[in-house]
Amino acid sequence: MAHSNQAKKRVRQNLKTELHNRSIKSRLSHYIKLAYAAIDNNDEKKDDLIKTAQSNLDKAVNKNLIHKNKASRTKSRMLKYKKRTES
């Protein structure tokens, strides 16, 4: 348990930051799932959803929430999956 005022403040800030980061990661996974569902259903909005998912991945990288290689790998797999289902 934190005793000094500085340590108590750090605990408060960490909880607030953790909550904010968790909401961003949750939104990120939501958009990725939407993009894959649109690809599966051959939805006409799939390109927009893929673009939104990629944008959210890049934003998460800029905020240091995920590693840049993970974002790149996820985008690559998504586009590969789209290409495979179109043919």
N, C-alpha and C positions, 0 to 999 in steps of 0.2 A: 504494500500500500504506500502511496506517495505521501510524504510528510511535508516537504517544503512547498511553498506557493508555486514555485517554478515547475516542480514535478507534477503538481495537481493540474496546472494549466496544460502541460504537455499531454496528460492523460485525456483531458477534455478535447484538446485539438486532435489527438490521434483518433478518438472515437468519431468525431465529426468527419474527419478525412476518410476514415474507413467506411463510413456510411455512404459518403459521396462516391468513393471509388467503386463500392459494391453496386450502386445503382447504375453507374456507367457500364460496368462489366455485364450486368444483367441486361441492360438495353442492347449491348453489343451482341450477346448470345441470342437475344430475341430477334434481331435483324438478320442474323446469320440463318436462324431456323426459318424465318419467313422467306428468305432467298431460296433456300433448298426446297421448301414446300412449293414455291412458285415454279421452280425448275421441274419438279416432279409432276406438277399438274399442267405443265405447259401453259402457264398463265401469260397473258399478253403484257403484264406489268413486270415480268421477271427481270428485264434489263434494268428497270428503275430500282427494283429491290436489290439487285446485285450491286448496283452503283452505290446505293445507300449503305449497304453492309460494308463495302470496301471503304467508303468514307469514314464510317464509324470505326473500322479497324485502324485506319491511319490516325484518327483523332486519339484513340487509345494508346497508340505508339507514342504520339507526341506528349502525352501526359504520363508516360512511363508506366502504364498499367499492364501492358503486355510487351514482350520482346518483339523487335522489328522482324526477326526471322519467322516467328510464329504468325505474325500478321501476313507476311509474304506467302508463307506456306498455305495458310487458310484461303487466301485469295486465289492462289494457283490451283488448289484443289477444287474450289468452287467453279472456276472457269473450265477446268478439265471435265468436271461433272456435267456442266452445261453442254459442252461440246459433245460429250459422249451420248447424252440423252437426245440431242438434236438429230444425230445421224441414224 
